[in-house]
Amino acid sequence: MARKKIEKTKTRTGESIDTAVPGDFCYYLSTSNKPAFAEIKKVTEENGMKVFQLMCQVDFKFINVLSIICAFNEKELKGKKRHELCPEVYK
């Protein structure tokens, strides 16, 4: 019997992360500066910066991160570091 094909959830490639709404999926830089896949649960603004509450699809934990370290396309985050993208927060 053939194996059932598992499809990965798709993101909105080619769009700005600033247009994200709850329920979208995106990539973010983890604490080890590796891209990880997550679902956006809540979008808020704090001190003039857009903040996402994410549920990581790898560890299934909730994380609050800035939208600056998120992207719909994984390739946009490859080779980048948190402290380079947002030095005023991640020192």
PDB file with one MODEL, atoms N, CA, C and O in Angstrom:
MODEL        1
ATOM      1  N   MET A   1       0.828  -1.163   0.000  1.00  0.00           N
ATOM      2  CA  MET A   1       0.000   0.000   0.000  1.00  0.00           C
ATOM      3  C   MET A   1       0.887   1.245   0.000  1.00  0.00           C
ATOM      4  O   MET A   1       1.888   1.295   0.714  1.00  0.00           O
ATOM      5  N   ALA A   2       0.527   2.236  -0.788  1.00  0.00           N
ATOM      6  CA  ALA A   2       1.316   3.463  -0.905  1.00  0.00           C
ATOM      7  C   ALA A   2       1.188   4.303   0.360  1.00  0.00           C
ATOM      8  O   ALA A   2       0.146   4.324   1.015  1.00  0.00           O
ATOM      9  N   ARG A   3       2.274   4.992   0.683  1.00  0.00           N
ATOM     10  CA  ARG A   3       2.280   5.851   1.861  1.00  0.00           C
ATOM     11  C   ARG A   3       1.512   7.130   1.578  1.00  0.00           C
ATOM     12  O   ARG A   3       1.517   7.638   0.456  1.00  0.00           O
ATOM     13  N   LYS A   4       0.869   7.630   2.579  1.00  0.00           N
ATOM     14  CA  LYS A   4       0.136   8.875   2.452  1.00  0.00           C
ATOM     15  C   LYS A   4       1.123  10.035   2.417  1.00  0.00           C
ATOM     16  O   LYS A   4       2.010  10.132   3.265  1.00  0.00           O
ATOM     17  N   LYS A   5       0.964  10.904   1.438  1.00  0.00           N
ATOM     18  CA  LYS A   5       1.871  12.020   1.271  1.00  0.00           C
ATOM     19  C   LYS A   5       1.494  13.137   2.247  1.00  0.00           C
ATOM     20  O   LYS A   5       0.342  13.569   2.296  1.00  0.00           O
ATOM     21  N   ILE A   6       2.468  13.592   3.015  1.00  0.00           N
ATOM     22  CA  ILE A   6       2.252  14.659   3.981  1.00  0.00           C
ATOM     23  C   ILE A   6       2.640  15.979   3.327  1.00  0.00           C
ATOM     24  O   ILE A   6       3.757  16.133   2.833  1.00  0.00           O
ATOM     25  N   GLU A   7       1.712  16.925   3.327  1.00  0.00           N
ATOM     26  CA  GLU A   7       1.981  18.225   2.734  1.00  0.00           C
ATOM     27  C   GLU A   7       2.333  19.228   3.821  1.00  0.00           C
ATOM     28  O   GLU A   7       1.680  19.288   4.862  1.00  0.00           O
ATOM     29  N   LYS A   8       3.369  20.009   3.567  1.00  0.00           N
ATOM     30  CA  LYS A   8       3.788  21.035   4.510  1.00  0.00           C
ATOM     31  C   LYS A   8       2.891  22.261   4.331  1.00  0.00           C
ATOM     32  O   LYS A   8       2.536  22.610   3.206  1.00  0.00           O
ATOM     33  N   THR A   9       2.531  22.903   5.419  1.00  0.00           N
ATOM     34  CA  THR A   9       1.723  24.108   5.369  1.00  0.00           C
ATOM     35  C   THR A   9       2.479  25.189   4.617  1.00  0.00           C
ATOM     36  O   THR A   9       3.677  25.376   4.830  1.00  0.00           O
ATOM     37  N   LYS A  10       1.788  25.899   3.744  1.00  0.00           N
ATOM     38  CA  LYS A  10       2.445  26.913   2.919  1.00  0.00           C
ATOM     39  C   LYS A  10       2.342  28.289   3.559  1.00  0.00           C
ATOM     40  O   LYS A  10       1.397  28.590   4.288  1.00  0.00           O
ATOM     41  N   THR A  11       3.340  29.115   3.268  1.00  0.00           N
ATOM     42  CA  THR A  11       3.348  30.493   3.732  1.00  0.00           C
ATOM     43  C   THR A  11       3.070  31.407   2.548  1.00  0.00           C
ATOM     44  O   THR A  11       3.050  30.956   1.403  1.00  0.00           O
ATOM     45  N   ARG A  12       2.856  32.684   2.820  1.00  0.00           N
ATOM     46  CA  ARG A  12       2.601  33.653   1.756  1.00  0.00           C
ATOM     47  C   ARG A  12       3.931  34.180   1.251  1.00  0.00           C
ATOM     48  O   ARG A  12       4.384  35.228   1.710  1.00  0.00           O
ATOM     49  N   THR A  13       4.562  33.494   0.329  1.00  0.00           N
ATOM     50  CA  THR A  13       5.875  33.896  -0.168  1.00  0.00           C
ATOM     51  C   THR A  13       5.765  35.148  -1.019  1.00  0.00           C
ATOM     52  O   THR A  13       4.773  35.349  -1.720  1.00  0.00           O
ATOM     53  N   GLY A  14       6.785  35.985  -0.955  1.00  0.00           N
ATOM     54  CA  GLY A  14       6.842  37.196  -1.754  1.00  0.00           C
ATOM     55  C   GLY A  14       6.137  38.383  -1.135  1.00  0.00           C
ATOM     56  O   GLY A  14       6.136  39.462  -1.727  1.00  0.00           O
ATOM     57  N   GLU A  15       5.539  38.229   0.030  1.00  0.00           N
ATOM     58  CA  GLU A  15       4.840  39.335   0.690  1.00  0.00           C
ATOM     59  C   GLU A  15       5.630  39.802   1.899  1.00  0.00           C
ATOM     60  O   GLU A  15       6.455  39.070   2.447  1.00  0.00           O
ATOM     61  N   SER A  16       5.361  41.038   2.303  1.00  0.00           N
ATOM     62  CA  SER A  16       6.016  41.600   3.476  1.00  0.00           C
ATOM     63  C   SER A  16       5.426  40.985   4.747  1.00  0.00           C
ATOM     64  O   SER A  16       4.229  40.705   4.813  1.00  0.00           O
ATOM     65  N   ILE A  17       6.264  40.785   5.734  1.00  0.00           N
ATOM     66  CA  ILE A  17       5.805  40.199   6.995  1.00  0.00           C
ATOM     67  C   ILE A  17       4.906  41.177   7.747  1.00  0.00           C
ATOM     68  O   ILE A  17       4.166  40.765   8.641  1.00  0.00           O
ATOM     69  N   ASP A  18       4.956  42.457   7.403  1.00  0.00           N
ATOM     70  CA  ASP A  18       4.113  43.453   8.068  1.00  0.00           C
ATOM     71  C   ASP A  18       2.630  43.261   7.758  1.00  0.00           C
ATOM     72  O   ASP A  18       1.782  43.815   8.457  1.00  0.00           O
ATOM     73  N   THR A  19       2.301  42.488   6.725  1.00  0.00           N
ATOM     74  CA  THR A  19       0.901  42.228   6.368  1.00  0.00           C
ATOM     75  C   THR A  19       0.363  40.974   7.048  1.00  0.00           C
ATOM     76  O   THR A  19      -0.747  40.536   6.750  1.00  0.00           O
ATOM     77  N   ALA A  20       1.137  40.398   7.954  1.00  0.00           N
ATOM     78  CA  ALA A  20       0.754  39.141   8.609  1.00  0.00           C
ATOM     79  C   ALA A  20      -0.447  39.332   9.528  1.00  0.00           C
ATOM     80  O   ALA A  20      -0.606  40.370  10.171  1.00  0.00           O
ATOM     81  N   VAL A  21      -1.274  38.316   9.571  1.00  0.00           N
ATOM     82  CA  VAL A  21      -2.448  38.302  10.447  1.00  0.00           C
ATOM     83  C   VAL A  21      -2.431  36.991  11.236  1.00  0.00           C
ATOM     84  O   VAL A  21      -1.787  36.028  10.821  1.00  0.00           O
ATOM     85  N   PRO A  22      -3.138  36.948  12.375  1.00  0.00           N
ATOM     86  CA  PRO A  22      -3.199  35.688  13.127  1.00  0.00           C
ATOM     87  C   PRO A  22      -3.744  34.550  12.266  1.00  0.00           C
ATOM     88  O   PRO A  22      -4.714  34.718  11.528  1.00  0.00           O
ATOM     89  N   GLY A  23      -3.105  33.401  12.377  1.00  0.00           N
ATOM     90  CA  GLY A  23      -3.475  32.238  11.576  1.00  0.00           C
ATOM     91  C   GLY A  23      -2.495  31.968  10.441  1.00  0.00           C
ATOM     92  O   GLY A  23      -2.487  30.872   9.880  1.00  0.00           O
ATOM     93  N   ASP A  24      -1.658  32.968  10.092  1.00  0.00           N
ATOM     94  CA  ASP A  24      -0.635  32.769   9.063  1.00  0.00           C
ATOM     95  C   ASP A  24       0.525  31.961   9.636  1.00  0.00           C
ATOM     96  O   ASP A  24       0.716  31.899  10.851  1.00  0.00           O
ATOM     97  N   PHE A  25       1.287  31.350   8.755  1.00  0.00           N
ATOM     98  CA  PHE A  25       2.496  30.634   9.138  1.00  0.00           C
ATOM     99  C   PHE A  25       3.700  31.408   8.619  1.00  0.00           C
ATOM    100  O   PHE A  25       3.653  31.971   7.525  1.00  0.00           O
ATOM    101  N   CYS A  26       4.779  31.438   9.398  1.00  0.00           N
ATOM    102  CA  CYS A  26       5.984  32.155   8.986  1.00  0.00           C
ATOM    103  C   CYS A  26       7.217  31.462   9.566  1.00  0.00           C
ATOM    104  O   CYS A  26       7.112  30.499  10.326  1.00  0.00           O
ATOM    105  N   TYR A  27       8.374  31.973   9.190  1.00  0.00           N
ATOM    106  CA  TYR A  27       9.644  31.512   9.739  1.00  0.00           C
ATOM    107  C   TYR A  27      10.187  32.607  10.643  1.00  0.00           C
ATOM    108  O   TYR A  27       9.973  33.790  10.380  1.00  0.00           O
ATOM    109  N   TYR A  28      10.885  32.228  11.702  1.00  0.00           N
ATOM    110  CA  TYR A  28      11.518  33.188  12.598  1.00  0.00           C
ATOM    111  C   TYR A  28      12.896  32.676  12.968  1.00  0.00           C
ATOM    112  O   TYR A  28      13.183  31.486  12.833  1.00  0.00           O
ATOM    113  N   LEU A  29      13.754  33.585  13.439  1.00  0.00           N
ATOM    114  CA  LEU A  29      15.084  33.182  13.895  1.00  0.00           C
ATOM    115  C   LEU A  29      14.995  32.735  15.342  1.00  0.00           C
ATOM    116  O   LEU A  29      14.594  33.506  16.214  1.00  0.00           O
ATOM    117  N   SER A  30      15.366  31.501  15.594  1.00  0.00           N
ATOM    118  CA  SER A  30      15.349  30.971  16.966  1.00  0.00           C
ATOM    119  C   SER A  30      16.512  31.573  17.753  1.00  0.00           C
ATOM    120  O   SER A  30      17.309  32.333  17.202  1.00  0.00           O
ATOM    121  N   THR A  31      16.608  31.237  19.027  1.00  0.00           N
ATOM    122  CA  THR A  31      17.688  31.772  19.856  1.00  0.00           C
ATOM    123  C   THR A  31      19.064  31.331  19.372  1.00  0.00           C
ATOM    124  O   THR A  31      20.066  31.978  19.675  1.00  0.00           O
ATOM    125  N   SER A  32      19.116  30.239  18.628  1.00  0.00           N
ATOM    126  CA  SER A  32      20.389  29.777  18.059  1.00  0.00           C
ATOM    127  C   SER A  32      20.585  30.290  16.630  1.00  0.00           C
ATOM    128  O   SER A  32      21.438  29.783  15.902  1.00  0.00           O
ATOM    129  N   ASN A  33      19.798  31.295  16.226  1.00  0.00           N
ATOM    130  CA  ASN A  33      19.881  31.946  14.914  1.00  0.00           C
ATOM    131  C   ASN A  33      19.631  30.994  13.750  1.00  0.00           C
ATOM    132  O   ASN A  33      20.198  31.164  12.670  1.00  0.00           O
ATOM    133  N   LYS A  34      18.794  30.006  13.968  1.00  0.00           N
ATOM    134  CA  LYS A  34      18.379  29.075  12.919  1.00  0.00           C
ATOM    135  C   LYS A  34      16.918  29.361  12.574  1.00  0.00           C
ATOM    136  O   LYS A  34      16.116  29.596  13.478  1.00  0.00           O
ATOM    137  N   PRO A  35      16.554  29.346  11.292  1.00  0.00           N
ATOM    138  CA  PRO A  35      15.148  29.554  10.931  1.00  0.00           C
ATOM    139  C   PRO A  35      14.267  28.414  11.450  1.00  0.00           C
ATOM    140  O   PRO A  35      14.598  27.239  11.289  1.00  0.00           O
ATOM    141  N   ALA A  36      13.153  28.773  12.068  1.00  0.00           N
ATOM    142  CA  ALA A  36      12.197  27.794  12.579  1.00  0.00           C
ATOM    143  C   ALA A  36      10.803  28.185  12.081  1.00  0.00           C
ATOM    144  O   ALA A  36      10.540  29.359  11.817  1.00  0.00           O
ATOM    145  N   PHE A  37       9.925  27.209  11.956  1.00  0.00           N
ATOM    146  CA  PHE A  37       8.587  27.394  11.414  1.00  0.00           C
ATOM    147  C   PHE A  37       7.598  27.597  12.563  1.00  0.00           C
ATOM    148  O   PHE A  37       7.658  26.894  13.572  1.00  0.00           O
ATOM    149  N   ALA A  38       6.680  28.570  12.405  1.00  0.00           N
ATOM    150  CA  ALA A  38       5.729  28.855  13.476  1.00  0.00           C
ATOM    151  C   ALA A  38       4.423  29.414  12.925  1.00  0.00           C
ATOM    152  O   ALA A  38       4.358  29.906  11.799  1.00  0.00           O
ATOM    153  N   GLU A  39       3.387  29.321  13.755  1.00  0.00           N
ATOM    154  CA  GLU A  39       2.083  29.900  13.419  1.00  0.00           C
ATOM    155  C   GLU A  39       1.909  31.185  14.213  1.00  0.00           C
ATOM    156  O   GLU A  39       2.206  31.224  15.407  1.00  0.00           O
ATOM    157  N   ILE A  40       1.428  32.236  13.555  1.00  0.00           N
ATOM    158  CA  ILE A  40       1.186  33.508  14.223  1.00  0.00           C
ATOM    159  C   ILE A  40      -0.143  33.410  14.963  1.00  0.00           C
ATOM    160  O   ILE A  40      -1.182  33.161  14.351  1.00  0.00           O
ATOM    161  N   LYS A  41      -0.109  33.605  16.275  1.00  0.00           N
ATOM    162  CA  LYS A  41      -1.313  33.528  17.098  1.00  0.00           C
ATOM    163  C   LYS A  41      -1.887  34.908  17.401  1.00  0.00           C
ATOM    164  O   LYS A  41      -3.106  35.079  17.437  1.00  0.00           O
ATOM    165  N   LYS A  42      -1.013  35.896  17.619  1.00  0.00           N
ATOM    166  CA  LYS A  42      -1.476  37.238  17.966  1.00  0.00           C
ATOM    167  C   LYS A  42      -0.488  38.272  17.433  1.00  0.00           C
ATOM    168  O   LYS A  42       0.719  38.034  17.430  1.00  0.00           O
ATOM    169  N   VAL A  43      -0.998  39.417  16.983  1.00  0.00           N
ATOM    170  CA  VAL A  43      -0.160  40.517  16.508  1.00  0.00           C
ATOM    171  C   VAL A  43      -0.434  41.725  17.394  1.00  0.00           C
ATOM    172  O   VAL A  43      -1.579  42.161  17.519  1.00  0.00           O
ATOM    173  N   THR A  44       0.621  42.268  18.013  1.00  0.00           N
ATOM    174  CA  THR A  44       0.480  43.440  18.871  1.00  0.00           C
ATOM    175  C   THR A  44       1.573  44.441  18.532  1.00  0.00           C
ATOM    176  O   THR A  44       2.480  44.153  17.750  1.00  0.00           O
ATOM    177  N   GLU A  45       1.473  45.613  19.128  1.00  0.00           N
ATOM    178  CA  GLU A  45       2.502  46.629  18.945  1.00  0.00           C
ATOM    179  C   GLU A  45       2.963  47.104  20.311  1.00  0.00           C
ATOM    180  O   GLU A  45       2.153  47.376  21.198  1.00  0.00           O
ATOM    181  N   GLU A  46       4.277  47.198  20.465  1.00  0.00           N
ATOM    182  CA  GLU A  46       4.848  47.600  21.746  1.00  0.00           C
ATOM    183  C   GLU A  46       6.025  48.528  21.486  1.00  0.00           C
ATOM    184  O   GLU A  46       6.940  48.178  20.739  1.00  0.00           O
ATOM    185  N   ASN A  47       6.008  49.704  22.093  1.00  0.00           N
ATOM    186  CA  ASN A  47       7.065  50.707  21.911  1.00  0.00           C
ATOM    187  C   ASN A  47       7.315  51.018  20.442  1.00  0.00           C
ATOM    188  O   ASN A  47       8.460  51.219  20.038  1.00  0.00           O
ATOM    189  N   GLY A  48       6.264  51.058  19.646  1.00  0.00           N
ATOM    190  CA  GLY A  48       6.391  51.378  18.225  1.00  0.00           C
ATOM    191  C   GLY A  48       6.907  50.235  17.365  1.00  0.00           C
ATOM    192  O   GLY A  48       7.189  50.438  16.184  1.00  0.00           O
ATOM    193  N   MET A  49       7.038  49.042  17.925  1.00  0.00           N
ATOM    194  CA  MET A  49       7.524  47.881  17.172  1.00  0.00           C
ATOM    195  C   MET A  49       6.434  46.823  17.119  1.00  0.00           C
ATOM    196  O   MET A  49       5.721  46.608  18.099  1.00  0.00           O
ATOM    197  N   LYS A  50       6.306  46.164  15.972  1.00  0.00           N
ATOM    198  CA  LYS A  50       5.312  45.104  15.812  1.00  0.00           C
ATOM    199  C   LYS A  50       5.842  43.816  16.433  1.00  0.00           C
ATOM    200  O   LYS A  50       6.964  43.392  16.154  1.00  0.00           O
ATOM    201  N   VAL A  51       5.017  43.201  17.280  1.00  0.00           N
ATOM    202  CA  VAL A  51       5.412  41.988  18.004  1.00  0.00           C
ATOM    203  C   VAL A  51       4.430  40.877  17.659  1.00  0.00           C
ATOM    204  O   VAL A  51       3.217  41.090  17.638  1.00  0.00           O
ATOM    205  N   PHE A  52       4.966  39.684  17.389  1.00  0.00           N
ATOM    206  CA  PHE A  52       4.138  38.514  17.094  1.00  0.00           C
ATOM    207  C   PHE A  52       4.204  37.535  18.262  1.00  0.00           C
ATOM    208  O   PHE A  52       5.269  37.301  18.833  1.00  0.00           O
ATOM    209  N   GLN A  53       3.059  36.974  18.604  1.00  0.00           N
ATOM    210  CA  GLN A  53       3.055  35.821  19.502  1.00  0.00           C
ATOM    211  C   GLN A  53       2.970  34.609  18.582  1.00  0.00           C
ATOM    212  O   GLN A  53       1.990  34.442  17.857  1.00  0.00           O
ATOM    213  N   LEU A  54       3.991  33.770  18.614  1.00  0.00           N
ATOM    214  CA  LEU A  54       4.085  32.620  17.724  1.00  0.00           C
ATOM    215  C   LEU A  54       3.950  31.324  18.498  1.00  0.00           C
ATOM    216  O   LEU A  54       4.278  31.258  19.682  1.00  0.00           O
ATOM    217  N   MET A  55       3.462  30.292  17.818  1.00  0.00           N
ATOM    218  CA  MET A  55       3.504  28.947  18.372  1.00  0.00           C
ATOM    219  C   MET A  55       4.437  28.138  17.466  1.00  0.00           C
ATOM    220  O   MET A  55       4.114  27.839  16.317  1.00  0.00           O
ATOM    221  N   CYS A  56       5.575  27.801  18.009  1.00  0.00           N
ATOM    222  CA  CYS A  56       6.589  27.069  17.255  1.00  0.00           C
ATOM    223  C   CYS A  56       6.044  25.703  16.856  1.00  0.00           C
ATOM    224  O   CYS A  56       5.494  24.986  17.692  1.00  0.00           O
ATOM    225  N   GLN A  57       6.192  25.340  15.590  1.00  0.00           N
ATOM    226  CA  GLN A  57       5.696  24.066  15.090  1.00  0.00           C
ATOM    227  C   GLN A  57       6.696  22.930  15.298  1.00  0.00           C
ATOM    228  O   GLN A  57       6.412  21.779  14.968  1.00  0.00           O
ATOM    229  N   VAL A  58       7.868  23.257  15.848  1.00  0.00           N
ATOM    230  CA  VAL A  58       8.870  22.236  16.149  1.00  0.00           C
ATOM    231  C   VAL A  58       8.746  21.804  17.605  1.00  0.00           C
ATOM    232  O   VAL A  58       8.645  20.613  17.901  1.00  0.00           O
ATOM    233  N   ASP A  59       8.755  22.800  18.533  1.00  0.00           N
ATOM    234  CA  ASP A  59       8.711  22.516  19.963  1.00  0.00           C
ATOM    235  C   ASP A  59       7.316  22.668  20.559  1.00  0.00           C
ATOM    236  O   ASP A  59       7.084  22.267  21.699  1.00  0.00           O
ATOM    237  N   PHE A  60       6.391  23.242  19.802  1.00  0.00           N
ATOM    238  CA  PHE A  60       5.030  23.527  20.269  1.00  0.00           C
ATOM    239  C   PHE A  60       5.034  24.366  21.542  1.00  0.00           C
ATOM    240  O   PHE A  60       4.347  24.048  22.512  1.00  0.00           O
ATOM    241  N   LYS A  61       5.822  25.444  21.522  1.00  0.00           N
ATOM    242  CA  LYS A  61       5.842  26.386  22.631  1.00  0.00           C
ATOM    243  C   LYS A  61       5.510  27.779  22.101  1.00  0.00           C
ATOM    244  O   LYS A  61       5.710  28.065  20.920  1.00  0.00           O
ATOM    245  N   PHE A  62       5.005  28.636  22.974  1.00  0.00           N
ATOM    246  CA  PHE A  62       4.657  29.992  22.595  1.00  0.00           C
ATOM    247  C   PHE A  62       5.860  30.901  22.772  1.00  0.00           C
ATOM    248  O   PHE A  62       6.598  30.792  23.752  1.00  0.00           O
ATOM    249  N   ILE A  63       6.053  31.811  21.799  1.00  0.00           N
ATOM    250  CA  ILE A  63       7.191  32.715  21.799  1.00  0.00           C
ATOM    251  C   ILE A  63       6.695  34.097  21.394  1.00  0.00           C
ATOM    252  O   ILE A  63       5.834  34.206  20.520  1.00  0.00           O
ATOM    253  N   ASN A  64       7.213  35.148  22.005  1.00  0.00           N
ATOM    254  CA  ASN A  64       6.947  36.522  21.578  1.00  0.00           C
ATOM    255  C   ASN A  64       8.208  37.062  20.928  1.00  0.00           C
ATOM    256  O   ASN A  64       9.254  37.134  21.572  1.00  0.00           O
ATOM    257  N   VAL A  65       8.119  37.446  19.648  1.00  0.00           N
ATOM    258  CA  VAL A  65       9.277  37.955  18.911  1.00  0.00           C
ATOM    259  C   VAL A  65       8.882  39.181  18.108  1.00  0.00           C
ATOM    260  O   VAL A  65       7.706  39.392  17.811  1.00  0.00           O
ATOM    261  N   LEU A  66       9.874  39.982  17.760  1.00  0.00           N
ATOM    262  CA  LEU A  66       9.643  41.135  16.898  1.00  0.00           C
ATOM    263  C   LEU A  66       9.426  40.679  15.461  1.00  0.00           C
ATOM    264  O   LEU A  66       9.952  39.651  15.035  1.00  0.00           O
ATOM    265  N   SER A  67       8.654  41.450  14.732  1.00  0.00           N
ATOM    266  CA  SER A  67       8.400  41.099  13.332  1.00  0.00           C
ATOM    267  C   SER A  67       9.661  41.228  12.476  1.00  0.00           C
ATOM    268  O   SER A  67       9.727  40.673  11.379  1.00  0.00           O
ATOM    269  N   ILE A  68      10.658  41.959  12.977  1.00  0.00           N
ATOM    270  CA  ILE A  68      11.904  42.161  12.236  1.00  0.00           C
ATOM    271  C   ILE A  68      12.647  40.835  12.019  1.00  0.00           C
ATOM    272  O   ILE A  68      13.329  40.669  11.008  1.00  0.00           O
ATOM    273  N   ILE A  69      12.519  39.902  12.954  1.00  0.00           N
ATOM    274  CA  ILE A  69      13.246  38.635  12.824  1.00  0.00           C
ATOM    275  C   ILE A  69      12.363  37.530  12.249  1.00  0.00           C
ATOM    276  O   ILE A  69      12.679  36.348  12.379  1.00  0.00           O
ATOM    277  N   CYS A  70      11.248  37.917  11.607  1.00  0.00           N
ATOM    278  CA  CYS A  70      10.340  36.954  10.977  1.00  0.00           C
ATOM    279  C   CYS A  70      10.271  37.210   9.476  1.00  0.00           C
ATOM    280  O   CYS A  70      10.534  38.319   9.012  1.00  0.00           O
ATOM    281  N   ALA A  71       9.916  36.170   8.723  1.00  0.00           N
ATOM    282  CA  ALA A  71       9.744  36.298   7.275  1.00  0.00           C
ATOM    283  C   ALA A  71       8.858  35.162   6.780  1.00  0.00           C
ATOM    284  O   ALA A  71       8.796  34.098   7.395  1.00  0.00           O
ATOM    285  N   PHE A  72       8.176  35.398   5.669  1.00  0.00           N
ATOM    286  CA  PHE A  72       7.362  34.346   5.070  1.00  0.00           C
ATOM    287  C   PHE A  72       8.229  33.355   4.296  1.00  0.00           C
ATOM    288  O   PHE A  72       7.825  32.211   4.084  1.00  0.00           O
ATOM    289  N   ASN A  73       9.414  33.786   3.873  1.00  0.00           N
ATOM    290  CA  ASN A  73      10.307  32.941   3.090  1.00  0.00           C
ATOM    291  C   ASN A  73      11.532  32.589   3.939  1.00  0.00           C
ATOM    292  O   ASN A  73      12.192  33.480   4.474  1.00  0.00           O
ATOM    293  N   GLU A  74      11.832  31.319   4.059  1.00  0.00           N
ATOM    294  CA  GLU A  74      12.949  30.863   4.888  1.00  0.00           C
ATOM    295  C   GLU A  74      14.290  31.394   4.388  1.00  0.00           C
ATOM    296  O   GLU A  74      15.193  31.641   5.187  1.00  0.00           O
ATOM    297  N   LYS A  75      14.425  31.570   3.079  1.00  0.00           N
ATOM    298  CA  LYS A  75      15.695  32.014   2.499  1.00  0.00           C
ATOM    299  C   LYS A  75      16.062  33.437   2.918  1.00  0.00           C
ATOM    300  O   LYS A  75      17.241  33.791   2.923  1.00  0.00           O
ATOM    301  N   GLU A  76      15.071  34.255   3.269  1.00  0.00           N
ATOM    302  CA  GLU A  76      15.348  35.622   3.714  1.00  0.00           C
ATOM    303  C   GLU A  76      16.089  35.645   5.047  1.00  0.00           C
ATOM    304  O   GLU A  76      16.769  36.625   5.351  1.00  0.00           O
ATOM    305  N   LEU A  77      15.974  34.595   5.840  1.00  0.00           N
ATOM    306  CA  LEU A  77      16.587  34.550   7.171  1.00  0.00           C
ATOM    307  C   LEU A  77      17.904  33.783   7.209  1.00  0.00           C
ATOM    308  O   LEU A  77      18.627  33.862   8.203  1.00  0.00           O
ATOM    309  N   LYS A  78      18.231  33.049   6.161  1.00  0.00           N
ATOM    310  CA  LYS A  78      19.456  32.245   6.152  1.00  0.00           C
ATOM    311  C   LYS A  78      20.684  33.144   6.275  1.00  0.00           C
ATOM    312  O   LYS A  78      20.822  34.129   5.549  1.00  0.00           O
ATOM    313  N   GLY A  79      21.560  32.794   7.193  1.00  0.00           N
ATOM    314  CA  GLY A  79      22.814  33.522   7.377  1.00  0.00           C
ATOM    315  C   GLY A  79      22.679  34.804   8.182  1.00  0.00           C
ATOM    316  O   GLY A  79      23.670  35.513   8.358  1.00  0.00           O
ATOM    317  N   LYS A  80      21.498  35.126   8.675  1.00  0.00           N
ATOM    318  CA  LYS A  80      21.302  36.347   9.455  1.00  0.00           C
ATOM    319  C   LYS A  80      21.322  36.008  10.939  1.00  0.00           C
ATOM    320  O   LYS A  80      21.127  34.858  11.333  1.00  0.00           O
ATOM    321  N   LYS A  81      21.563  37.035  11.758  1.00  0.00           N
ATOM    322  CA  LYS A  81      21.609  36.857  13.200  1.00  0.00           C
ATOM    323  C   LYS A  81      20.664  37.854  13.849  1.00  0.00           C
ATOM    324  O   LYS A  81      20.444  38.948  13.330  1.00  0.00           O
ATOM    325  N   ARG A  82      20.108  37.464  14.990  1.00  0.00           N
ATOM    326  CA  ARG A  82      19.156  38.319  15.700  1.00  0.00           C
ATOM    327  C   ARG A  82      19.748  39.678  16.043  1.00  0.00           C
ATOM    328  O   ARG A  82      19.106  40.707  15.831  1.00  0.00           O
ATOM    329  N   HIS A  83      20.973  39.687  16.573  1.00  0.00           N
ATOM    330  CA  HIS A  83      21.573  40.951  17.013  1.00  0.00           C
ATOM    331  C   HIS A  83      21.927  41.874  15.856  1.00  0.00           C
ATOM    332  O   HIS A  83      22.085  43.076  16.066  1.00  0.00           O
ATOM    333  N   GLU A  84      22.058  41.341  14.625  1.00  0.00           N
ATOM    334  CA  GLU A  84      22.311  42.175  13.456  1.00  0.00           C
ATOM    335  C   GLU A  84      21.016  42.812  12.950  1.00  0.00           C
ATOM    336  O   GLU A  84      21.028  43.955  12.493  1.00  0.00           O
ATOM    337  N   LEU A  85      19.907  42.088  13.028  1.00  0.00           N
ATOM    338  CA  LEU A  85      18.630  42.581  12.535  1.00  0.00           C
ATOM    339  C   LEU A  85      18.014  43.624  13.464  1.00  0.00           C
ATOM    340  O   LEU A  85      17.374  44.567  12.999  1.00  0.00           O
ATOM    341  N   CYS A  86      18.203  43.460  14.760  1.00  0.00           N
ATOM    342  CA  CYS A  86      17.594  44.363  15.735  1.00  0.00           C
ATOM    343  C   CYS A  86      18.542  44.553  16.922  1.00  0.00           C
ATOM    344  O   CYS A  86      18.321  43.973  17.985  1.00  0.00           O
ATOM    345  N   PRO A  87      19.593  45.360  16.752  1.00  0.00           N
ATOM    346  CA  PRO A  87      20.598  45.488  17.821  1.00  0.00           C
ATOM    347  C   PRO A  87      20.086  46.178  19.087  1.00  0.00           C
ATOM    348  O   PRO A  87      20.644  45.971  20.164  1.00  0.00           O
ATOM    349  N   GLU A  88      19.025  47.002  18.975  1.00  0.00           N
ATOM    350  CA  GLU A  88      18.540  47.700  20.168  1.00  0.00           C
ATOM    351  C   GLU A  88      17.822  46.760  21.134  1.00  0.00           C
ATOM    352  O   GLU A  88      17.672  47.100  22.308  1.00  0.00           O
ATOM    353  N   VAL A  89      17.377  45.592  20.680  1.00  0.00           N
ATOM    354  CA  VAL A  89      16.686  44.643  21.543  1.00  0.00           C
ATOM    355  C   VAL A  89      17.578  43.462  21.893  1.00  0.00           C
ATOM    356  O   VAL A  89      17.714  43.109  23.064  1.00  0.00           O
ATOM    357  N   TYR A  90      18.191  42.846  20.872  1.00  0.00           N
ATOM    358  CA  TYR A  90      19.050  41.662  21.075  1.00  0.00           C
ATOM    359  C   TYR A  90      20.501  42.101  21.096  1.00  0.00           C
ATOM    360  O   TYR A  90      21.079  42.382  20.046  1.00  0.00           O
ATOM    361  N   LYS A  91      21.094  42.164  22.276  1.00  0.00           N
ATOM    362  CA  LYS A  91      22.471  42.666  22.402  1.00  0.00           C
ATOM    363  C   LYS A  91      23.461  41.537  22.526  1.00  0.00           C
ATOM    364  O   LYS A  91      24.663  41.780  22.640  1.00  0.00           O
TER     365      LYS A  91
ENDMDL
END
